[in-house]
Amino acid sequence: INEPTAAAIAYGMDKTEEANILVFDLGGGTFDVTILSIDAGIFQVLSTNGDTHLGGADFDQRIIQHFTDVLHKRSGVNITGNKRALQKLRKEAERVKRALSSSFQARVEIEDLVEGVDLSEVLTRAKFEELNADL
């Protein structure tokens, strides 16, 4: 069984009332959705679907692109070919994405990202949502 189905079963183990459940799993690289029906402890999968090309990494990439653009506009530095700088930014992008789950803003803070250039910028949840609106 897929992860959303397993989660729904775990959730409904002690449920006795009739219910329909929607479970979504937005993982690192995939997005899965399952709709189940529970009736008297019997589970029936009504539908399952997903997107194998959508996940948390896509949101990270949007943050990375945003700050790559900000850095280029502010300092003229282009890091698109710099694996070391991109890895630093990727790590910070994931941290900021998680922070925005419970805060309205988070700061990207990377000392010496490249060529003695520091990156210290705030990303608001509103801007994050704007960057990812089409996902």
N, CA, C and O atoms as CSV, one atom per row, in Angstrom:
chain,resi,resn,atom,element,x,y,z
A,1,ILE,N,N,0.841,-1.190,0.000
A,1,ILE,CA,C,0.000,0.000,0.000
A,1,ILE,C,C,0.879,1.243,0.000
A,1,ILE,O,O,2.019,1.213,0.464
A,2,ASN,N,N,0.335,2.334,-0.525
A,2,ASN,CA,C,1.119,3.565,-0.565
A,2,ASN,C,C,1.082,4.271,0.795
A,2,ASN,O,O,0.294,3.913,1.671
A,3,GLU,N,N,1.930,5.259,0.952
A,3,GLU,CA,C,2.063,5.943,2.246
A,3,GLU,C,C,0.774,6.610,2.725
A,3,GLU,O,O,0.435,6.475,3.900
A,4,PRO,N,N,0.036,7.330,1.860
A,4,PRO,CA,C,-1.208,7.934,2.352
A,4,PRO,C,C,-2.220,6.899,2.839
A,4,PRO,O,O,-2.927,7.143,3.816
A,5,THR,N,N,-2.298,5.757,2.176
A,5,THR,CA,C,-3.215,4.706,2.619
A,5,THR,C,C,-2.791,4.173,3.976
A,5,THR,O,O,-3.628,3.976,4.857
A,6,ALA,N,N,-1.508,3.941,4.146
A,6,ALA,CA,C,-0.994,3.461,5.435
A,6,ALA,C,C,-1.278,4.474,6.540
A,6,ALA,O,O,-1.659,4.092,7.647
A,7,ALA,N,N,-1.097,5.753,6.250
A,7,ALA,CA,C,-1.364,6.795,7.248
A,7,ALA,C,C,-2.844,6.823,7.618
A,7,ALA,O,O,-3.191,6.965,8.790
A,8,ALA,N,N,-3.706,6.690,6.628
A,8,ALA,CA,C,-5.144,6.702,6.900
A,8,ALA,C,C,-5.558,5.506,7.738
A,8,ALA,O,O,-6.386,5.632,8.640
A,9,ILE,N,N,-4.991,4.360,7.448
A,9,ILE,CA,C,-5.299,3.162,8.236
A,9,ILE,C,C,-4.836,3.354,9.678
A,9,ILE,O,O,-5.565,3.028,10.615
A,10,ALA,N,N,-3.632,3.879,9.855
A,10,ALA,CA,C,-3.124,4.124,11.209
A,10,ALA,C,C,-4.015,5.127,11.941
A,10,ALA,O,O,-4.292,4.968,13.130
A,11,TYR,N,N,-4.457,6.148,11.233
A,11,TYR,CA,C,-5.334,7.158,11.826
A,11,TYR,C,C,-6.672,6.550,12.242
A,11,TYR,O,O,-7.209,6.890,13.296
A,12,GLY,N,N,-7.205,5.659,11.421
A,12,GLY,CA,C,-8.547,5.158,11.642
A,12,GLY,C,C,-8.656,3.869,12.410
A,12,GLY,O,O,-9.750,3.315,12.516
A,13,MET,N,N,-7.554,3.364,12.955
A,13,MET,CA,C,-7.582,2.069,13.644
A,13,MET,C,C,-8.594,2.025,14.787
A,13,MET,O,O,-9.215,0.988,15.019
A,14,ASP,N,N,-8.766,3.123,15.492
A,14,ASP,CA,C,-9.685,3.115,16.633
A,14,ASP,C,C,-11.017,3.802,16.321
A,14,ASP,O,O,-11.821,4.030,17.224
A,15,LYS,N,N,-11.251,4.129,15.066
A,15,LYS,CA,C,-12.479,4.818,14.672
A,15,LYS,C,C,-13.571,3.795,14.370
A,15,LYS,O,O,-13.337,2.805,13.676
A,16,THR,N,N,-14.750,4.047,14.896
A,16,THR,CA,C,-15.870,3.139,14.642
A,16,THR,C,C,-16.955,3.800,13.796
A,16,THR,O,O,-17.772,3.110,13.187
A,17,GLU,N,N,-16.968,5.134,13.754
A,17,GLU,CA,C,-17.989,5.817,12.973
A,17,GLU,C,C,-17.626,5.807,11.487
A,17,GLU,O,O,-16.466,5.636,11.112
A,18,GLU,N,N,-18.635,5.993,10.665
A,18,GLU,CA,C,-18.435,6.040,9.223
A,18,GLU,C,C,-17.783,7.375,8.868
A,18,GLU,O,O,-18.178,8.421,9.383
A,19,ALA,N,N,-16.794,7.335,7.994
A,19,ALA,CA,C,-16.111,8.567,7.602
A,19,ALA,C,C,-15.429,8.387,6.260
A,19,ALA,O,O,-15.050,7.283,5.871
A,20,ASN,N,N,-15.286,9.494,5.571
A,20,ASN,CA,C,-14.448,9.555,4.377
A,20,ASN,C,C,-13.219,10.359,4.755
A,20,ASN,O,O,-13.320,11.377,5.440
A,21,ILE,N,N,-12.068,9.905,4.309
A,21,ILE,CA,C,-10.808,10.537,4.692
A,21,ILE,C,C,-10.015,10.879,3.438
A,21,ILE,O,O,-9.901,10.072,2.516
A,22,LEU,N,N,-9.472,12.088,3.424
A,22,LEU,CA,C,-8.557,12.518,2.377
A,22,LEU,C,C,-7.183,12.627,3.013
A,22,LEU,O,O,-7.003,13.349,3.994
A,23,VAL,N,N,-6.222,11.919,2.460
A,23,VAL,CA,C,-4.856,11.953,2.976
A,23,VAL,C,C,-3.945,12.399,1.843
A,23,VAL,O,O,-3.992,11.852,0.742
A,24,PHE,N,N,-3.113,13.400,2.125
A,24,PHE,CA,C,-2.116,13.763,1.125
A,24,PHE,C,C,-0.737,13.697,1.740
A,24,PHE,O,O,-0.539,13.985,2.920
A,25,ASP,N,N,0.200,13.313,0.912
A,25,ASP,CA,C,1.587,13.130,1.327
A,25,ASP,C,C,2.461,13.899,0.350
A,25,ASP,O,O,2.681,13.468,-0.782
A,26,LEU,N,N,2.955,15.043,0.804
A,26,LEU,CA,C,3.863,15.834,-0.012
A,26,LEU,C,C,5.264,15.528,0.470
A,26,LEU,O,O,5.738,16.105,1.449
A,27,GLY,N,N,5.917,14.621,-0.221
A,27,GLY,CA,C,7.256,14.195,0.161
A,27,GLY,C,C,8.316,15.039,-0.514
A,27,GLY,O,O,8.021,16.088,-1.087
A,28,GLY,N,N,9.541,14.576,-0.442
A,28,GLY,CA,C,10.658,15.302,-1.028
A,28,GLY,C,C,10.594,15.393,-2.536
A,28,GLY,O,O,11.012,16.393,-3.120
A,29,GLY,N,N,10.071,14.346,-3.176
A,29,GLY,CA,C,10.043,14.336,-4.634
A,29,GLY,C,C,8.716,13.947,-5.237
A,29,GLY,O,O,8.558,14.000,-6.457
A,30,THR,N,N,7.749,13.555,-4.411
A,30,THR,CA,C,6.450,13.134,-4.933
A,30,THR,C,C,5.313,13.711,-4.098
A,30,THR,O,O,5.496,14.110,-2.949
A,31,PHE,N,N,4.143,13.739,-4.709
A,31,PHE,CA,C,2.925,14.187,-4.052
A,31,PHE,C,C,1.873,13.114,-4.295
A,31,PHE,O,O,1.529,12.831,-5.442
A,32,ASP,N,N,1.358,12.515,-3.222
A,32,ASP,CA,C,0.374,11.439,-3.325
A,32,ASP,C,C,-0.891,11.818,-2.570
A,32,ASP,O,O,-0.835,12.437,-1.507
A,33,VAL,N,N,-2.033,11.438,-3.135
A,33,VAL,CA,C,-3.330,11.698,-2.524
A,33,VAL,C,C,-4.146,10.412,-2.549
A,33,VAL,O,O,-4.180,9.710,-3.560
A,34,THR,N,N,-4.800,10.107,-1.434
A,34,THR,CA,C,-5.671,8.935,-1.347
A,34,THR,C,C,-6.963,9.333,-0.644
A,34,THR,O,O,-6.942,10.055,0.353
A,35,ILE,N,N,-8.084,8.857,-1.170
A,35,ILE,CA,C,-9.385,9.035,-0.525
A,35,ILE,C,C,-9.862,7.661,-0.090
A,35,ILE,O,O,-9.930,6.728,-0.890
A,36,LEU,N,N,-10.192,7.552,1.198
A,36,LEU,CA,C,-10.650,6.280,1.761
A,36,LEU,C,C,-11.994,6.452,2.437
A,36,LEU,O,O,-12.371,7.546,2.856
A,37,SER,N,N,-12.699,5.352,2.531
A,37,SER,CA,C,-13.939,5.284,3.289
A,37,SER,C,C,-13.713,4.325,4.444
A,37,SER,O,O,-13.156,3.242,4.263
A,38,ILE,N,N,-14.153,4.730,5.643
A,38,ILE,CA,C,-14.086,3.849,6.812
A,38,ILE,C,C,-15.520,3.611,7.267
A,38,ILE,O,O,-16.291,4.553,7.447
A,39,ASP,N,N,-15.860,2.364,7.446
A,39,ASP,CA,C,-17.192,2.023,7.943
A,39,ASP,C,C,-17.069,0.765,8.785
A,39,ASP,O,O,-16.707,-0.298,8.280
A,40,ALA,N,N,-17.371,0.889,10.067
A,40,ALA,CA,C,-17.316,-0.241,11.009
A,40,ALA,C,C,-15.948,-0.918,10.990
A,40,ALA,O,O,-15.846,-2.144,11.038
A,41,GLY,N,N,-14.907,-0.104,10.920
A,41,GLY,CA,C,-13.553,-0.649,10.949
A,41,GLY,C,C,-13.072,-1.223,9.634
A,41,GLY,O,O,-11.969,-1.764,9.563
A,42,ILE,N,N,-13.879,-1.116,8.592
A,42,ILE,CA,C,-13.486,-1.612,7.268
A,42,ILE,C,C,-13.057,-0.420,6.422
A,42,ILE,O,O,-13.777,0.572,6.302
A,43,PHE,N,N,-11.873,-0.539,5.841
A,43,PHE,CA,C,-11.299,0.522,5.025
A,43,PHE,C,C,-11.462,0.169,3.554
A,43,PHE,O,O,-11.211,-0.961,3.137
A,44,GLN,N,N,-11.887,1.157,2.781
A,44,GLN,CA,C,-11.971,0.958,1.343
A,44,GLN,C,C,-11.301,2.151,0.671
A,44,GLN,O,O,-11.670,3.301,0.910
A,45,VAL,N,N,-10.313,1.863,-0.172
A,45,VAL,CA,C,-9.654,2.920,-0.932
A,45,VAL,C,C,-10.580,3.288,-2.085
A,45,VAL,O,O,-10.880,2.455,-2.940
A,46,LEU,N,N,-11.028,4.531,-2.103
A,46,LEU,CA,C,-11.926,4.998,-3.151
A,46,LEU,C,C,-11.155,5.523,-4.351
A,46,LEU,O,O,-11.570,5.351,-5.498
A,47,SER,N,N,-10.034,6.162,-4.072
A,47,SER,CA,C,-9.235,6.723,-5.155
A,47,SER,C,C,-7.836,7.024,-4.647
A,47,SER,O,O,-7.639,7.356,-3.478
A,48,THR,N,N,-6.892,6.904,-5.527
A,48,THR,CA,C,-5.522,7.291,-5.203
A,48,THR,C,C,-4.878,7.852,-6.463
A,48,THR,O,O,-5.098,7.351,-7.566
A,49,ASN,N,N,-4.087,8.889,-6.283
A,49,ASN,CA,C,-3.423,9.516,-7.415
A,49,ASN,C,C,-2.224,10.287,-6.889
A,49,ASN,O,O,-2.019,10.388,-5.680
A,50,GLY,N,N,-1.452,10.816,-7.786
A,50,GLY,CA,C,-0.301,11.580,-7.348
A,50,GLY,C,C,0.467,12.162,-8.505
A,50,GLY,O,O,0.116,11.986,-9.672
A,51,ASP,N,N,1.510,12.852,-8.155
A,51,ASP,CA,C,2.408,13.461,-9.128
A,51,ASP,C,C,3.822,13.081,-8.727
A,51,ASP,O,O,4.319,13.509,-7.685
A,52,THR,N,N,4.459,12.282,-9.551
A,52,THR,CA,C,5.814,11.814,-9.233
A,52,THR,C,C,6.871,12.877,-9.516
A,52,THR,O,O,8.059,12.655,-9.286
A,53,HIS,N,N,6.433,14.029,-10.015
A,53,HIS,CA,C,7.377,15.103,-10.325
A,53,HIS,C,C,7.094,16.364,-9.520
A,53,HIS,O,O,7.413,17.471,-9.955
A,54,LEU,N,N,6.494,16.194,-8.344
A,54,LEU,CA,C,6.224,17.339,-7.473
A,54,LEU,C,C,6.511,16.943,-6.036
A,54,LEU,O,O,5.995,15.941,-5.540
A,55,GLY,N,N,7.334,17.733,-5.377
A,55,GLY,CA,C,7.652,17.453,-3.982
A,55,GLY,C,C,8.365,18.629,-3.352
A,55,GLY,O,O,8.491,19.696,-3.954
A,56,GLY,N,N,8.824,18.422,-2.146
A,56,GLY,CA,C,9.497,19.478,-1.400
A,56,GLY,C,C,10.704,20.057,-2.109
A,56,GLY,O,O,11.007,21.241,-1.961
A,57,ALA,N,N,11.395,19.227,-2.881
A,57,ALA,CA,C,12.571,19.702,-3.612
A,57,ALA,C,C,12.203,20.790,-4.617
A,57,ALA,O,O,13.013,21.670,-4.909
A,58,ASP,N,N,10.979,20.730,-5.146
A,58,ASP,CA,C,10.540,21.760,-6.091
A,58,ASP,C,C,10.384,23.111,-5.394
A,58,ASP,O,O,10.714,24.152,-5.961
A,59,PHE,N,N,9.879,23.086,-4.165
A,59,PHE,CA,C,9.749,24.316,-3.387
A,59,PHE,C,C,11.134,24.860,-3.022
A,59,PHE,O,O,11.368,26.068,-3.071
A,60,ASP,N,N,12.043,23.961,-2.657
A,60,ASP,CA,C,13.424,24.366,-2.362
A,60,ASP,C,C,14.044,25.058,-3.570
A,60,ASP,O,O,14.705,26.088,-3.437
A,61,GLN,N,N,13.823,24.481,-4.748
A,61,GLN,CA,C,14.419,25.025,-5.969
A,61,GLN,C,C,13.909,26.432,-6.256
A,61,GLN,O,O,14.660,27.274,-6.748
A,62,ARG,N,N,12.649,26.692,-5.954
A,62,ARG,CA,C,12.106,28.041,-6.163
A,62,ARG,C,C,12.778,29.043,-5.229
A,62,ARG,O,O,13.052,30.175,-5.630
A,63,ILE,N,N,13.045,28.639,-3.996
A,63,ILE,CA,C,13.748,29.515,-3.049
A,63,ILE,C,C,15.170,29.764,-3.543
A,63,ILE,O,O,15.653,30.896,-3.521
A,64,ILE,N,N,15.826,28.715,-3.980
A,64,ILE,CA,C,17.194,28.836,-4.493
A,64,ILE,C,C,17.232,29.804,-5.669
A,64,ILE,O,O,18.087,30.688,-5.721
A,65,GLN,N,N,16.308,29.641,-6.611
A,65,GLN,CA,C,16.282,30.525,-7.782
A,65,GLN,C,C,16.021,31.970,-7.372
A,65,GLN,O,O,16.638,32.892,-7.905
A,66,HIS,N,N,15.113,32.162,-6.429
A,66,HIS,CA,C,14.804,33.515,-5.953
A,66,HIS,C,C,16.048,34.194,-5.385
A,66,HIS,O,O,16.355,35.330,-5.744
A,67,PHE,N,N,16.758,33.505,-4.505
A,67,PHE,CA,C,17.920,34.127,-3.881
A,67,PHE,C,C,19.118,34.199,-4.821
A,67,PHE,O,O,19.979,35.061,-4.652
A,68,THR,N,N,19.185,33.321,-5.792
A,68,THR,CA,C,20.209,33.437,-6.835
A,68,THR,C,C,19.975,34.731,-7.617
A,68,THR,O,O,20.917,35.464,-7.917
A,69,ASP,N,N,18.712,35.001,-7.943
A,69,ASP,CA,C,18.368,36.236,-8.653
A,69,ASP,C,C,18.633,37.468,-7.792
A,69,ASP,O,O,19.181,38.458,-8.276
A,70,VAL,N,N,18.245,37.412,-6.516
A,70,VAL,CA,C,18.476,38.533,-5.595
A,70,VAL,C,C,19.969,38.836,-5.506
A,70,VAL,O,O,20.382,39.992,-5.605
A,71,LEU,N,N,20.767,37.801,-5.321
A,71,LEU,CA,C,22.216,37.969,-5.203
A,71,LEU,C,C,22.805,38.585,-6.474
A,71,LEU,O,O,23.658,39.470,-6.404
A,72,HIS,N,N,22.351,38.117,-7.618
A,72,HIS,CA,C,22.867,38.633,-8.886
A,72,HIS,C,C,22.503,40.108,-9.067
A,72,HIS,O,O,23.329,40.903,-9.515
A,73,LYS,N,N,21.269,40.471,-8.719
A,73,LYS,CA,C,20.834,41.865,-8.856
A,73,LYS,C,C,21.566,42.782,-7.888
A,73,LYS,O,O,21.930,43.901,-8.250
A,74,ARG,N,N,21.784,42.320,-6.663
A,74,ARG,CA,C,22.382,43.183,-5.630
A,74,ARG,C,C,23.896,43.286,-5.731
A,74,ARG,O,O,24.465,44.350,-5.486
A,75,SER,N,N,24.551,42.189,-6.091
A,75,SER,CA,C,26.020,42.208,-6.060
A,75,SER,C,C,26.668,41.884,-7.395
A,75,SER,O,O,27.889,41.963,-7.528
A,76,GLY,N,N,25.862,41.520,-8.384
A,76,GLY,CA,C,26.418,41.171,-9.688
A,76,GLY,C,C,27.039,39.789,-9.739
A,76,GLY,O,O,27.628,39.415,-10.753
A,77,VAL,N,N,26.917,39.021,-8.660
A,77,VAL,CA,C,27.518,37.685,-8.590
A,77,VAL,C,C,26.514,36.653,-9.092
A,77,VAL,O,O,25.361,36.629,-8.660
A,78,ASN,N,N,26.970,35.798,-10.012
A,78,ASN,CA,C,26.138,34.728,-10.550
A,78,ASN,C,C,26.665,33.399,-10.016
A,78,ASN,O,O,27.793,33.010,-10.319
A,79,ILE,N,N,25.851,32.703,-9.221
A,79,ILE,CA,C,26.305,31.444,-8.614
A,79,ILE,C,C,25.751,30.208,-9.319
A,79,ILE,O,O,25.929,29.092,-8.831
A,80,THR,N,N,25.087,30.388,-10.454
A,80,THR,CA,C,24.420,29.247,-11.093
A,80,THR,C,C,25.375,28.110,-11.452
A,80,THR,O,O,24.942,26.960,-11.521
A,81,GLY,N,N,26.627,28.383,-11.677
A,81,GLY,CA,C,27.580,27.324,-12.004
A,81,GLY,C,C,28.465,26.909,-10.840
A,81,GLY,O,O,29.374,26.096,-11.012
A,82,ASN,N,N,28.213,27.454,-9.666
A,82,ASN,CA,C,29.055,27.200,-8.504
A,82,ASN,C,C,28.392,26.153,-7.594
A,82,ASN,O,O,27.508,26.480,-6.802
A,83,LYS,N,N,28.825,24.910,-7.717
A,83,LYS,CA,C,28.201,23.808,-6.966
A,83,LYS,C,C,28.282,24.005,-5.460
A,83,LYS,O,O,27.329,23.707,-4.739
A,84,ARG,N,N,29.401,24.502,-4.989
A,84,ARG,CA,C,29.581,24.707,-3.546
A,84,ARG,C,C,28.600,25.750,-3.012
A,84,ARG,O,O,27.959,25.537,-1.983
A,85,ALA,N,N,28.488,26.870,-3.710
A,85,ALA,CA,C,27.569,27.932,-3.293
A,85,ALA,C,C,26.119,27.457,-3.372
A,85,ALA,O,O,25.319,27.752,-2.484
A,86,LEU,N,N,25.782,26.730,-4.424
A,86,LEU,CA,C,24.418,26.224,-4.569
A,86,LEU,C,C,24.073,25.215,-3.482
A,86,LEU,O,O,22.934,25.169,-3.017
A,87,GLN,N,N,25.046,24.408,-3.075
A,87,GLN,CA,C,24.792,23.448,-1.999
A,87,GLN,C,C,24.538,24.175,-0.677
A,87,GLN,O,O,23.653,23.786,0.084
A,88,LYS,N,N,25.305,25.217,-0.405
A,88,LYS,CA,C,25.068,26.027,0.800
A,88,LYS,C,C,23.666,26.634,0.766
A,88,LYS,O,O,22.943,26.622,1.762
A,89,LEU,N,N,23.302,27.163,-0.399
A,89,LEU,CA,C,21.996,27.795,-0.543
A,89,LEU,C,C,20.876,26.760,-0.459
A,89,LEU,O,O,19.818,27.047,0.101
A,90,ARG,N,N,21.085,25.579,-0.998
A,90,ARG,CA,C,20.073,24.513,-0.937
A,90,ARG,C,C,19.786,24.127,0.518
A,90,ARG,O,O,18.630,23.967,0.911
A,91,LYS,N,N,20.842,23.982,1.301
A,91,LYS,CA,C,20.675,23.628,2.711
A,91,LYS,C,C,19.888,24.713,3.452
A,91,LYS,O,O,18.998,24.414,4.249
A,92,GLU,N,N,20.223,25.950,3.183
A,92,GLU,CA,C,19.539,27.066,3.835
A,92,GLU,C,C,18.100,27.199,3.329
A,92,GLU,O,O,17.205,27.543,4.101
A,93,ALA,N,N,17.873,26.933,2.055
A,93,ALA,CA,C,16.520,27.004,1.484
A,93,ALA,C,C,15.599,25.994,2.156
A,93,ALA,O,O,14.448,26.307,2.459
A,94,GLU,N,N,16.096,24.794,2.387
A,94,GLU,CA,C,15.275,23.785,3.055
A,94,GLU,C,C,14.953,24.202,4.491
A,94,GLU,O,O,13.832,24.008,4.960
A,95,ARG,N,N,15.935,24.774,5.182
A,95,ARG,CA,C,15.705,25.229,6.556
A,95,ARG,C,C,14.648,26.330,6.590
A,95,ARG,O,O,13.747,26.313,7.429
A,96,VAL,N,N,14.767,27.280,5.674
A,96,VAL,CA,C,13.837,28.402,5.620
A,96,VAL,C,C,12.429,27.918,5.266
A,96,VAL,O,O,11.448,28.394,5.836
A,97,LYS,N,N,12.330,26.985,4.338
A,97,LYS,CA,C,11.021,26.426,3.960
A,97,LYS,C,C,10.328,25.828,5.178
A,97,LYS,O,O,9.137,26.048,5.395
A,98,ARG,N,N,11.072,25.082,5.957
A,98,ARG,CA,C,10.503,24.478,7.167
A,98,ARG,C,C,10.112,25.547,8.186
A,98,ARG,O,O,9.063,25.451,8.823
A,99,ALA,N,N,10.953,26.557,8.334
A,99,ALA,CA,C,10.669,27.635,9.288
A,99,ALA,C,C,9.384,28.369,8.916
A,99,ALA,O,O,8.639,28.801,9.796
A,100,LEU,N,N,9.123,28.513,7.623
A,100,LEU,CA,C,7.928,29.225,7.179
A,100,LEU,C,C,6.644,28.441,7.435
A,100,LEU,O,O,5.549,28.980,7.272
A,101,SER,N,N,6.763,27.191,7.829
A,101,SER,CA,C,5.579,26.411,8.202
A,101,SER,C,C,4.956,26.936,9.488
A,101,SER,O,O,3.755,26.783,9.709
A,102,SER,N,N,5.772,27.555,10.334
A,102,SER,CA,C,5.266,28.034,11.621
A,102,SER,C,C,5.550,29.516,11.871
A,102,SER,O,O,5.197,30.039,12.928
A,103,SER,N,N,6.178,30.190,10.923
A,103,SER,CA,C,6.490,31.617,11.066
A,103,SER,C,C,6.071,32.358,9.802
A,103,SER,O,O,5.945,31.766,8.730
A,104,PHE,N,N,5.862,33.647,9.947
A,104,PHE,CA,C,5.477,34.453,8.793
A,104,PHE,C,C,6.673,34.917,7.975
A,104,PHE,O,O,6.520,35.395,6.852
A,105,GLN,N,N,7.867,34.772,8.546
A,105,GLN,CA,C,9.076,35.120,7.809
A,105,GLN,C,C,10.255,34.356,8.377
A,105,GLN,O,O,10.235,33.898,9.519
A,106,ALA,N,N,11.280,34.229,7.551
A,106,ALA,CA,C,12.511,33.559,7.981
A,106,ALA,C,C,13.674,34.215,7.246
A,106,ALA,O,O,13.526,34.708,6.128
A,107,ARG,N,N,14.815,34.209,7.886
A,107,ARG,CA,C,15.995,34.844,7.304
A,107,ARG,C,C,16.945,33.796,6.742
A,107,ARG,O,O,17.291,32.819,7.406
A,108,VAL,N,N,17.358,34.029,5.495
A,108,VAL,CA,C,18.433,33.253,4.884
A,108,VAL,C,C,19.721,33.943,5.280
A,108,VAL,O,O,19.903,35.132,5.017
A,109,GLU,N,N,20.614,33.202,5.910
A,109,GLU,CA,C,21.854,33.775,6.437
A,109,GLU,C,C,23.010,32.853,6.061
A,109,GLU,O,O,23.167,31.775,6.635
A,110,ILE,N,N,23.827,33.291,5.081
A,110,ILE,CA,C,24.979,32.487,4.667
A,110,ILE,C,C,26.195,33.404,4.580
A,110,ILE,O,O,26.259,34.296,3.734
A,111,GLU,N,N,27.147,33.169,5.463
A,111,GLU,CA,C,28.395,33.930,5.411
A,111,GLU,C,C,29.289,33.345,4.333
A,111,GLU,O,O,29.383,32.127,4.178
A,112,ASP,N,N,29.946,34.229,3.589
A,112,ASP,CA,C,30.900,33.833,2.553
A,112,ASP,C,C,30.288,32.800,1.599
A,112,ASP,O,O,30.854,31.733,1.360
A,113,LEU,N,N,29.132,33.147,1.072
A,113,LEU,CA,C,28.477,32.254,0.115
A,113,LEU,C,C,29.383,32.006,-1.079
A,113,LEU,O,O,29.540,30.875,-1.538
A,114,VAL,N,N,29.970,33.080,-1.570
A,114,VAL,CA,C,30.893,32.979,-2.698
A,114,VAL,C,C,31.723,34.260,-2.768
A,114,VAL,O,O,31.211,35.354,-2.529
A,115,GLU,N,N,32.984,34.118,-3.091
A,115,GLU,CA,C,33.878,35.256,-3.338
A,115,GLU,C,C,33.782,36.343,-2.270
A,115,GLU,O,O,33.804,37.532,-2.589
A,116,GLY,N,N,33.675,35.941,-1.013
A,116,GLY,CA,C,33.598,36.905,0.073
A,116,GLY,C,C,32.260,37.615,0.187
A,116,GLY,O,O,32.138,38.586,0.934
A,117,VAL,N,N,31.259,37.148,-0.542
A,117,VAL,CA,C,29.931,37.761,-0.521
A,117,VAL,C,C,29.036,36.991,0.444
A,117,VAL,O,O,28.889,35.774,0.340
A,118,ASP,N,N,28.441,37.726,1.389
A,118,ASP,CA,C,27.489,37.132,2.327
A,118,ASP,C,C,26.076,37.297,1.775
A,118,ASP,O,O,25.804,38.206,0.991
A,119,LEU,N,N,25.189,36.411,2.194
A,119,LEU,CA,C,23.779,36.530,1.840
A,119,LEU,C,C,22.975,36.576,3.129
A,119,LEU,O,O,23.007,35.639,3.927
A,120,SER,N,N,22.259,37.668,3.323
A,120,SER,CA,C,21.401,37.831,4.494
A,120,SER,C,C,20.124,38.515,4.026
A,120,SER,O,O,20.093,39.730,3.831
A,121,GLU,N,N,19.084,37.730,3.849
A,121,GLU,CA,C,17.820,38.232,3.317
A,121,GLU,C,C,16.655,37.555,4.019
A,121,GLU,O,O,16.752,36.401,4.436
A,122,VAL,N,N,15.563,38.279,4.144
A,122,VAL,CA,C,14.337,37.735,4.720
A,122,VAL,C,C,13.450,37.210,3.593
A,122,VAL,O,O,13.326,37.830,2.537
A,123,LEU,N,N,12.841,36.059,3.844
A,123,LEU,CA,C,11.815,35.532,2.952
A,123,LEU,C,C,10.525,35.459,3.758
A,123,LEU,O,O,10.473,34.802,4.798
A,124,THR,N,N,9.495,36.128,3.281
A,124,THR,CA,C,8.201,36.074,3.963
A,124,THR,C,C,7.400,34.885,3.445
A,124,THR,O,O,7.642,34.379,2.349
A,125,ARG,N,N,6.456,34.461,4.246
A,125,ARG,CA,C,5.585,33.371,3.800
A,125,ARG,C,C,4.805,33.806,2.556
A,125,ARG,O,O,4.587,33.004,1.647
A,126,ALA,N,N,4.387,35.070,2.516
A,126,ALA,CA,C,3.649,35.574,1.352
A,126,ALA,C,C,4.501,35.482,0.086
A,126,ALA,O,O,4.002,35.085,-0.966
A,127,LYS,N,N,5.772,35.844,0.179
A,127,LYS,CA,C,6.662,35.758,-0.986
A,127,LYS,C,C,6.888,34.299,-1.370
A,127,LYS,O,O,6.912,33.964,-2.555
A,128,PHE,N,N,7.054,33.433,-0.376
A,128,PHE,CA,C,7.211,31.999,-0.629
A,128,PHE,C,C,5.998,31.463,-1.393
A,128,PHE,O,O,6.145,30.717,-2.360
A,129,GLU,N,N,4.808,31.848,-0.953
A,129,GLU,CA,C,3.588,31.403,-1.628
A,129,GLU,C,C,3.517,31.945,-3.047
A,129,GLU,O,O,3.079,31.246,-3.960
A,130,GLU,N,N,3.946,33.185,-3.234
A,130,GLU,CA,C,3.973,33.779,-4.574
A,130,GLU,C,C,4.940,33.023,-5.485
A,130,GLU,O,O,4.621,32.739,-6.639
A,131,LEU,N,N,6.117,32.703,-4.962
A,131,LEU,CA,C,7.122,31.982,-5.755
A,131,LEU,C,C,6.636,30.605,-6.193
A,131,LEU,O,O,7.056,30.091,-7.229
A,132,ASN,N,N,5.754,30.017,-5.401
A,132,ASN,CA,C,5.319,28.640,-5.645
A,132,ASN,C,C,3.854,28.525,-6.042
A,132,ASN,O,O,3.299,27.426,-6.030
A,133,ALA,N,N,3.225,29.626,-6.390
A,133,ALA,CA,C,1.784,29.629,-6.656
A,133,ALA,C,C,1.377,28.637,-7.740
A,133,ALA,O,O,0.303,28.042,-7.655
A,134,ASP,N,N,2.199,28.451,-8.736
A,134,ASP,CA,C,1.831,27.557,-9.839
A,134,ASP,C,C,2.081,26.085,-9.534
A,134,ASP,O,O,1.662,25.215,-10.297
A,135,LEU,N,N,2.754,25.801,-8.433
A,135,LEU,CA,C,2.989,24.401,-8.084
A,135,LEU,C,C,1.745,23.828,-7.439
A,135,LEU,O,O,1.728,22.655,-7.066
